[in-house]
Amino acid sequence: GLAPHLWFNVGDVRAAWELLLQAAAACPSLSLGSSAFVYDLLDVSRELMSKIAGRFWADAVEAYKAGDLAGLRANGSALLGLLAAMDELLASHKAFLLGPVLQRARDYARSSSSDAEAASSVAGAGEADAAMEDGAQLPEAQRLHKSSSSSSTNSRCSFESSSTAAGVAAGVSRSAGSEQQQRLAALYEWNMRTQLTIWGTSAVAGDSEVSDYANKEWSGLIASFYLPRWQAWLARLEQDLLEGRPYDAPAWRLEVLMMTYRWIGSGSTHAAGSSDSADMEPMAVDAAGDGEDAGG
């Protein structure tokens, strides 16, 4: 149900991309030592590749409508290959990585739970202080007995025992705090994954008006979420042609919803680092037109 969305000339973007490549070739230190230059080069590459992907998508749709299975497969394969290349390319800069975003969301749980941990530590110290003052709370006869030299060792052992108990209690409290922090970290990651995808919690297919509103072209997000989704969509179209069945939009929306919820709840890890340099060969975008008009 999507339509190509262009408001600029793709040929202009390709021309800018080629100029950036020429600059990188003329001055290798740019791509090796300038994070800002690499960011710009990747950002323009990402934009150009995404628009080429849109062309492959449109051609796949036309092939599907015409009942052209070979055309559908060819354009679908080109689309998937381009998305895989984009994911690999974007891993060249930390600004285009999913992993650090999810990690920052999880790390926020530490600062959120720090107050609770501090309170737990204060409580443990309070228990130890109370143990030191036990003698003041005992009956008169026992206080006199504790003051004698013969009972000094027992008194010290009693205090050490109480301190040990307080330490164990504090340890249990810290363990509980750690478990709570882990649950909080999982919740924050779940929220970030939800925001990036469906931005809602509705169990009704197609009920969200803002699904993909905050979509990002990031390495890790493409490979783990968008690429499998495109694979499933192309497989559905191919099966339609093989079985002679019409396109079932509601069924597809439900399938996407279930895939999205599985990804949101997966909690899988993604690399937080990036490769040392970007390998940007022209072949990745050779399919780009030299002068496509906006909206063409």
DRENBAGU-615371 format. One record per residue (C-alpha): x, y, z. Coordinates in steps of 0.1 Angstrom, whole numbers. Example, Ala and Ser with C-alpha at 12.3 -4.5 7.8 and 13.67 -1.06 7.14 Angstrom:
<rec><X>123</X><Y>-45</Y><Z>78</Z></rec>
<rec><X>137</X><Y>-11</Y><Z>71</Z></rec>
This chain:
<rec><X>0</X><Y>0</Y><Z>0</Z></rec>
<rec><X>31</X><Y>22</Y><Z>0</Z></rec>
<rec><X>40</X><Y>46</Y><Z>-28</Z></rec>
<rec><X>74</X><Y>60</Y><Z>-38</Z></rec>
<rec><X>81</X><Y>92</Y><Z>-19</Z></rec>
<rec><X>105</X><Y>115</Y><Z>-36</Z></rec>
<rec><X>109</X><Y>153</Y><Z>-34</Z></rec>
<rec><X>143</X><Y>157</Y><Z>-50</Z></rec>
<rec><X>162</X><Y>146</Y><Z>-81</Z></rec>
<rec><X>180</X><Y>113</Y><Z>-74</Z></rec>
<rec><X>206</X><Y>122</Y><Z>-101</Z></rec>
<rec><X>217</X><Y>151</Y><Z>-80</Z></rec>
<rec><X>222</X><Y>129</Y><Z>-50</Z></rec>
<rec><X>243</X><Y>105</Y><Z>-71</Z></rec>
<rec><X>264</X><Y>134</Y><Z>-84</Z></rec>
<rec><X>271</X><Y>145</Y><Z>-48</Z></rec>
<rec><X>279</X><Y>109</Y><Z>-39</Z></rec>
<rec><X>304</X><Y>107</Y><Z>-67</Z></rec>
<rec><X>321</X><Y>140</Y><Z>-57</Z></rec>
<rec><X>325</X><Y>126</Y><Z>-22</Z></rec>
<rec><X>341</X><Y>95</Y><Z>-35</Z></rec>
<rec><X>364</X><Y>116</Y><Z>-57</Z></rec>
<rec><X>374</X><Y>136</Y><Z>-26</Z></rec>
<rec><X>381</X><Y>104</Y><Z>-6</Z></rec>
<rec><X>403</X><Y>91</Y><Z>-35</Z></rec>
<rec><X>422</X><Y>123</Y><Z>-38</Z></rec>
<rec><X>427</X><Y>127</Y><Z>0</Z></rec>
<rec><X>427</X><Y>93</Y><Z>17</Z></rec>
<rec><X>432</X><Y>109</Y><Z>51</Z></rec>
<rec><X>396</X><Y>121</Y><Z>48</Z></rec>
<rec><X>381</X><Y>87</Y><Z>50</Z></rec>
<rec><X>407</X><Y>75</Y><Z>75</Z></rec>
<rec><X>409</X><Y>104</Y><Z>98</Z></rec>
<rec><X>378</X><Y>124</Y><Z>95</Z></rec>
<rec><X>347</X><Y>110</Y><Z>113</Z></rec>
<rec><X>326</X><Y>139</Y><Z>100</Z></rec>
<rec><X>336</X><Y>132</Y><Z>64</Z></rec>
<rec><X>329</X><Y>95</Y><Z>67</Z></rec>
<rec><X>295</X><Y>103</Y><Z>83</Z></rec>
<rec><X>286</X><Y>126</Y><Z>53</Z></rec>
<rec><X>297</X><Y>100</Y><Z>28</Z></rec>
<rec><X>277</X><Y>72</Y><Z>45</Z></rec>
<rec><X>247</X><Y>94</Y><Z>49</Z></rec>
<rec><X>246</X><Y>103</Y><Z>12</Z></rec>
<rec><X>253</X><Y>67</Y><Z>3</Z></rec>
<rec><X>225</X><Y>56</Y><Z>25</Z></rec>
<rec><X>201</X><Y>81</Y><Z>9</Z></rec>
<rec><X>210</X><Y>70</Y><Z>-26</Z></rec>
<rec><X>208</X><Y>33</Y><Z>-18</Z></rec>
<rec><X>174</X><Y>36</Y><Z>-2</Z></rec>
<rec><X>160</X><Y>53</Y><Z>-33</Z></rec>
<rec><X>174</X><Y>26</Y><Z>-55</Z></rec>
<rec><X>158</X><Y>1</Y><Z>-32</Z></rec>
<rec><X>125</X><Y>18</Y><Z>-37</Z></rec>
<rec><X>129</X><Y>13</Y><Z>-75</Z></rec>
<rec><X>135</X><Y>-24</Y><Z>-70</Z></rec>
<rec><X>104</X><Y>-25</Y><Z>-48</Z></rec>
<rec><X>83</X><Y>-7</Y><Z>-74</Z></rec>
<rec><X>96</X><Y>-30</Y><Z>-102</Z></rec>
<rec><X>88</X><Y>-61</Y><Z>-80</Z></rec>
<rec><X>53</X><Y>-48</Y><Z>-75</Z></rec>
<rec><X>48</X><Y>-43</Y><Z>-112</Z></rec>
<rec><X>61</X><Y>-78</Y><Z>-119</Z></rec>
<rec><X>37</X><Y>-92</Y><Z>-93</Z></rec>
<rec><X>7</X><Y>-74</Y><Z>-109</Z></rec>
<rec><X>17</X><Y>-87</Y><Z>-143</Z></rec>
<rec><X>20</X><Y>-123</Y><Z>-130</Z></rec>
<rec><X>57</X><Y>-123</Y><Z>-139</Z></rec>
<rec><X>73</X><Y>-146</Y><Z>-114</Z></rec>
<rec><X>108</X><Y>-143</Y><Z>-129</Z></rec>
<rec><X>106</X><Y>-105</Y><Z>-127</Z></rec>
<rec><X>94</X><Y>-106</Y><Z>-92</Z></rec>
<rec><X>123</X><Y>-129</Y><Z>-81</Z></rec>
<rec><X>149</X><Y>-109</Y><Z>-100</Z></rec>
<rec><X>138</X><Y>-75</Y><Z>-85</Z></rec>
<rec><X>132</X><Y>-91</Y><Z>-51</Z></rec>
<rec><X>167</X><Y>-106</Y><Z>-50</Z></rec>
<rec><X>182</X><Y>-72</Y><Z>-61</Z></rec>
<rec><X>163</X><Y>-55</Y><Z>-33</Z></rec>
<rec><X>174</X><Y>-79</Y><Z>-6</Z></rec>
<rec><X>210</X><Y>-78</Y><Z>-18</Z></rec>
<rec><X>210</X><Y>-40</Y><Z>-17</Z></rec>
<rec><X>196</X><Y>-39</Y><Z>18</Z></rec>
<rec><X>222</X><Y>-64</Y><Z>30</Z></rec>
<rec><X>250</X><Y>-42</Y><Z>15</Z></rec>
<rec><X>235</X><Y>-11</Y><Z>31</Z></rec>
<rec><X>235</X><Y>-28</Y><Z>65</Z></rec>
<rec><X>272</X><Y>-37</Y><Z>61</Z></rec>
<rec><X>281</X><Y>-3</Y><Z>48</Z></rec>
<rec><X>265</X><Y>16</Y><Z>76</Z></rec>
<rec><X>284</X><Y>-4</Y><Z>102</Z></rec>
<rec><X>314</X><Y>17</Y><Z>92</Z></rec>
<rec><X>303</X><Y>45</Y><Z>116</Z></rec>
<rec><X>290</X><Y>45</Y><Z>151</Z></rec>
<rec><X>263</X><Y>70</Y><Z>143</Z></rec>
<rec><X>245</X><Y>44</Y><Z>121</Z></rec>
<rec><X>246</X><Y>15</Y><Z>145</Z></rec>
<rec><X>216</X><Y>1</Y><Z>164</Z></rec>
<rec><X>237</X><Y>-15</Y><Z>191</Z></rec>
<rec><X>248</X><Y>16</Y><Z>209</Z></rec>
<rec><X>212</X><Y>30</Y><Z>209</Z></rec>
<rec><X>199</X><Y>-1</Y><Z>226</Z></rec>
<rec><X>228</X><Y>-2</Y><Z>250</Z></rec>
<rec><X>223</X><Y>34</Y><Z>260</Z></rec>
<rec><X>186</X><Y>26</Y><Z>267</Z></rec>
<rec><X>197</X><Y>-3</Y><Z>290</Z></rec>
<rec><X>224</X><Y>18</Y><Z>307</Z></rec>
<rec><X>199</X><Y>43</Y><Z>317</Z></rec>
<rec><X>185</X><Y>17</Y><Z>341</Z></rec>
<rec><X>217</X><Y>20</Y><Z>362</Z></rec>
<rec><X>212</X><Y>57</Y><Z>369</Z></rec>
<rec><X>175</X><Y>51</Y><Z>375</Z></rec>
<rec><X>181</X><Y>25</Y><Z>401</Z></rec>
<rec><X>211</X><Y>42</Y><Z>417</Z></rec>
<rec><X>189</X><Y>59</Y><Z>443</Z></rec>
<rec><X>174</X><Y>26</Y><Z>453</Z></rec>
<rec><X>209</X><Y>10</Y><Z>457</Z></rec>
<rec><X>220</X><Y>40</Y><Z>478</Z></rec>
<rec><X>190</X><Y>36</Y><Z>501</Z></rec>
<rec><X>198</X><Y>-1</Y><Z>504</Z></rec>
<rec><X>234</X><Y>7</Y><Z>514</Z></rec>
<rec><X>222</X><Y>31</Y><Z>540</Z></rec>
<rec><X>198</X><Y>5</Y><Z>554</Z></rec>
<rec><X>226</X><Y>-20</Y><Z>557</Z></rec>
<rec><X>248</X><Y>5</Y><Z>576</Z></rec>
<rec><X>219</X><Y>13</Y><Z>599</Z></rec>
<rec><X>215</X><Y>-24</Y><Z>608</Z></rec>
<rec><X>252</X><Y>-26</Y><Z>617</Z></rec>
<rec><X>249</X><Y>5</Y><Z>638</Z></rec>
<rec><X>219</X><Y>-10</Y><Z>656</Z></rec>
<rec><X>240</X><Y>-41</Y><Z>663</Z></rec>
<rec><X>267</X><Y>-20</Y><Z>680</Z></rec>
<rec><X>241</X><Y>-5</Y><Z>703</Z></rec>
<rec><X>226</X><Y>-39</Y><Z>714</Z></rec>
<rec><X>241</X><Y>-37</Y><Z>748</Z></rec>
<rec><X>221</X><Y>-5</Y><Z>756</Z></rec>
<rec><X>188</X><Y>-24</Y><Z>750</Z></rec>
<rec><X>195</X><Y>-54</Y><Z>772</Z></rec>
<rec><X>180</X><Y>-59</Y><Z>807</Z></rec>
<rec><X>201</X><Y>-46</Y><Z>836</Z></rec>
<rec><X>215</X><Y>-80</Y><Z>847</Z></rec>
<rec><X>227</X><Y>-88</Y><Z>811</Z></rec>
<rec><X>242</X><Y>-53</Y><Z>807</Z></rec>
<rec><X>262</X><Y>-59</Y><Z>839</Z></rec>
<rec><X>272</X><Y>-93</Y><Z>827</Z></rec>
<rec><X>284</X><Y>-79</Y><Z>794</Z></rec>
<rec><X>305</X><Y>-52</Y><Z>812</Z></rec>
<rec><X>326</X><Y>-79</Y><Z>830</Z></rec>
<rec><X>359</X><Y>-88</Y><Z>815</Z></rec>
<rec><X>350</X><Y>-125</Y><Z>814</Z></rec>
<rec><X>323</X><Y>-117</Y><Z>789</Z></rec>
<rec><X>342</X><Y>-93</Y><Z>766</Z></rec>
<rec><X>350</X><Y>-119</Y><Z>740</Z></rec>
<rec><X>314</X><Y>-131</Y><Z>739</Z></rec>
<rec><X>302</X><Y>-95</Y><Z>734</Z></rec>
<rec><X>327</X><Y>-90</Y><Z>706</Z></rec>
<rec><X>315</X><Y>-122</Y><Z>689</Z></rec>
<rec><X>279</X><Y>-111</Y><Z>693</Z></rec>
<rec><X>286</X><Y>-78</Y><Z>676</Z></rec>
<rec><X>306</X><Y>-95</Y><Z>648</Z></rec>
<rec><X>277</X><Y>-120</Y><Z>643</Z></rec>
<rec><X>252</X><Y>-91</Y><Z>641</Z></rec>
<rec><X>275</X><Y>-73</Y><Z>616</Z></rec>
<rec><X>277</X><Y>-104</Y><Z>595</Z></rec>
<rec><X>240</X><Y>-107</Y><Z>595</Z></rec>
<rec><X>237</X><Y>-71</Y><Z>584</Z></rec>
<rec><X>262</X><Y>-77</Y><Z>557</Z></rec>
<rec><X>243</X><Y>-107</Y><Z>544</Z></rec>
<rec><X>211</X><Y>-87</Y><Z>544</Z></rec>
<rec><X>228</X><Y>-59</Y><Z>525</Z></rec>
<rec><X>241</X><Y>-85</Y><Z>500</Z></rec>
<rec><X>206</X><Y>-99</Y><Z>495</Z></rec>
<rec><X>193</X><Y>-64</Y><Z>490</Z></rec>
<rec><X>219</X><Y>-56</Y><Z>464</Z></rec>
<rec><X>211</X><Y>-89</Y><Z>446</Z></rec>
<rec><X>174</X><Y>-79</Y><Z>446</Z></rec>
<rec><X>185</X><Y>-45</Y><Z>433</Z></rec>
<rec><X>205</X><Y>-61</Y><Z>405</Z></rec>
<rec><X>175</X><Y>-82</Y><Z>395</Z></rec>
<rec><X>153</X><Y>-51</Y><Z>395</Z></rec>
<rec><X>179</X><Y>-32</Y><Z>374</Z></rec>
<rec><X>180</X><Y>-60</Y><Z>349</Z></rec>
<rec><X>142</X><Y>-59</Y><Z>346</Z></rec>
<rec><X>143</X><Y>-21</Y><Z>342</Z></rec>
<rec><X>170</X><Y>-24</Y><Z>316</Z></rec>
<rec><X>149</X><Y>-49</Y><Z>296</Z></rec>
<rec><X>119</X><Y>-25</Y><Z>299</Z></rec>
<rec><X>139</X><Y>5</Y><Z>286</Z></rec>
<rec><X>152</X><Y>-16</Y><Z>257</Z></rec>
<rec><X>116</X><Y>-28</Y><Z>250</Z></rec>
<rec><X>105</X><Y>8</Y><Z>249</Z></rec>
<rec><X>133</X><Y>18</Y><Z>225</Z></rec>
<rec><X>125</X><Y>-11</Y><Z>202</Z></rec>
<rec><X>88</X><Y>-2</Y><Z>203</Z></rec>
<rec><X>95</X><Y>34</Y><Z>194</Z></rec>
<rec><X>117</X><Y>24</Y><Z>164</Z></rec>
<rec><X>90</X><Y>1</Y><Z>150</Z></rec>
<rec><X>53</X><Y>1</Y><Z>158</Z></rec>
<rec><X>52</X><Y>29</Y><Z>184</Z></rec>
<rec><X>23</X><Y>13</Y><Z>202</Z></rec>
<rec><X>10</X><Y>-18</Y><Z>220</Z></rec>
<rec><X>-22</X><Y>-25</Y><Z>200</Z></rec>
<rec><X>-28</X><Y>-62</Y><Z>193</Z></rec>
<rec><X>-51</X><Y>-53</Y><Z>164</Z></rec>
<rec><X>-35</X><Y>-56</Y><Z>130</Z></rec>
<rec><X>-32</X><Y>-23</Y><Z>113</Z></rec>
<rec><X>-45</X><Y>-4</Y><Z>143</Z></rec>
<rec><X>-14</X><Y>17</Y><Z>147</Z></rec>
<rec><X>-14</X><Y>49</Y><Z>127</Z></rec>
<rec><X>22</X><Y>56</Y><Z>134</Z></rec>
<rec><X>39</X><Y>23</Y><Z>127</Z></rec>
<rec><X>74</X><Y>29</Y><Z>113</Z></rec>
<rec><X>70</X><Y>66</Y><Z>120</Z></rec>
<rec><X>104</X><Y>66</Y><Z>137</Z></rec>
<rec><X>121</X><Y>41</Y><Z>113</Z></rec>
<rec><X>158</X><Y>44</Y><Z>110</Z></rec>
<rec><X>183</X><Y>31</Y><Z>84</Z></rec>
<rec><X>208</X><Y>17</Y><Z>109</Z></rec>
<rec><X>231</X><Y>-12</Y><Z>107</Z></rec>
<rec><X>217</X><Y>-40</Y><Z>128</Z></rec>
<rec><X>181</X><Y>-27</Y><Z>125</Z></rec>
<rec><X>182</X><Y>-33</Y><Z>87</Z></rec>
<rec><X>197</X><Y>-68</Y><Z>91</Z></rec>
<rec><X>176</X><Y>-80</Y><Z>121</Z></rec>
<rec><X>142</X><Y>-63</Y><Z>113</Z></rec>
<rec><X>137</X><Y>-48</Y><Z>79</Z></rec>
<rec><X>155</X><Y>-74</Y><Z>58</Z></rec>
<rec><X>135</X><Y>-103</Y><Z>73</Z></rec>
<rec><X>103</X><Y>-83</Y><Z>68</Z></rec>
<rec><X>111</X><Y>-77</Y><Z>31</Z></rec>
<rec><X>120</X><Y>-114</Y><Z>27</Z></rec>
<rec><X>86</X><Y>-124</Y><Z>42</Z></rec>
<rec><X>68</X><Y>-100</Y><Z>20</Z></rec>
<rec><X>85</X><Y>-112</Y><Z>-12</Z></rec>
<rec><X>79</X><Y>-148</Y><Z>-2</Z></rec>
<rec><X>42</X><Y>-140</Y><Z>2</Z></rec>
<rec><X>40</X><Y>-124</Y><Z>-32</Z></rec>
<rec><X>58</X><Y>-154</Y><Z>-48</Z></rec>
<rec><X>34</X><Y>-178</Y><Z>-31</Z></rec>
<rec><X>5</X><Y>-158</Y><Z>-44</Z></rec>
<rec><X>16</X><Y>-162</Y><Z>-80</Z></rec>
<rec><X>24</X><Y>-199</Y><Z>-75</Z></rec>
<rec><X>-10</X><Y>-206</Y><Z>-60</Z></rec>
<rec><X>-30</X><Y>-181</Y><Z>-81</Z></rec>
<rec><X>-44</X><Y>-164</Y><Z>-50</Z></rec>
<rec><X>-50</X><Y>-126</Y><Z>-46</Z></rec>
<rec><X>-30</X><Y>-104</Y><Z>-24</Z></rec>
<rec><X>-43</X><Y>-105</Y><Z>12</Z></rec>
<rec><X>-35</X><Y>-71</Y><Z>28</Z></rec>
<rec><X>-51</X><Y>-78</Y><Z>62</Z></rec>
<rec><X>-32</X><Y>-111</Y><Z>65</Z></rec>
<rec><X>1</X><Y>-94</Y><Z>57</Z></rec>
<rec><X>-5</X><Y>-66</Y><Z>82</Z></rec>
<rec><X>-11</X><Y>-93</Y><Z>109</Z></rec>
<rec><X>20</X><Y>-111</Y><Z>99</Z></rec>
<rec><X>40</X><Y>-79</Y><Z>101</Z></rec>
<rec><X>26</X><Y>-71</Y><Z>135</Z></rec>
<rec><X>36</X><Y>-105</Y><Z>148</Z></rec>
<rec><X>71</X><Y>-102</Y><Z>134</Z></rec>
<rec><X>74</X><Y>-68</Y><Z>150</Z></rec>
<rec><X>63</X><Y>-80</Y><Z>184</Z></rec>
<rec><X>88</X><Y>-108</Y><Z>182</Z></rec>
<rec><X>116</X><Y>-84</Y><Z>173</Z></rec>
<rec><X>106</X><Y>-60</Y><Z>201</Z></rec>
<rec><X>107</X><Y>-88</Y><Z>227</Z></rec>
<rec><X>138</X><Y>-105</Y><Z>213</Z></rec>
<rec><X>163</X><Y>-85</Y><Z>233</Z></rec>
<rec><X>191</X><Y>-97</Y><Z>210</Z></rec>
<rec><X>224</X><Y>-80</Y><Z>211</Z></rec>
<rec><X>239</X><Y>-59</Y><Z>183</Z></rec>
<rec><X>275</X><Y>-49</Y><Z>178</Z></rec>
<rec><X>283</X><Y>-16</Y><Z>196</Z></rec>
<rec><X>314</X><Y>-10</Y><Z>176</Z></rec>
<rec><X>320</X><Y>-2</Y><Z>139</Z></rec>
<rec><X>346</X><Y>-12</Y><Z>113</Z></rec>
<rec><X>376</X><Y>10</Y><Z>109</Z></rec>
<rec><X>368</X><Y>24</Y><Z>75</Z></rec>
<rec><X>341</X><Y>23</Y><Z>49</Z></rec>
<rec><X>345</X><Y>4</Y><Z>16</Z></rec>
<rec><X>324</X><Y>24</Y><Z>-8</Z></rec>
<rec><X>326</X><Y>10</Y><Z>-43</Z></rec>
<rec><X>304</X><Y>25</Y><Z>-71</Z></rec>
<rec><X>290</X><Y>-9</Y><Z>-80</Z></rec>
<rec><X>266</X><Y>-7</Y><Z>-50</Z></rec>
<rec><X>247</X><Y>22</Y><Z>-66</Z></rec>
<rec><X>253</X><Y>17</Y><Z>-103</Z></rec>
<rec><X>216</X><Y>12</Y><Z>-108</Z></rec>
<rec><X>208</X><Y>48</Y><Z>-99</Z></rec>
<rec><X>194</X><Y>70</Y><Z>-126</Z></rec>
<rec><X>214</X><Y>100</Y><Z>-138</Z></rec>
<rec><X>185</X><Y>124</Y><Z>-137</Z></rec>
<rec><X>153</X><Y>112</Y><Z>-122</Z></rec>
<rec><X>128</X><Y>139</Y><Z>-114</Z></rec>
<rec><X>113</X><Y>142</Y><Z>-80</Z></rec>
<rec><X>83</X><Y>119</Y><Z>-76</Z></rec>
<rec><X>93</X><Y>100</Y><Z>-107</Z></rec>
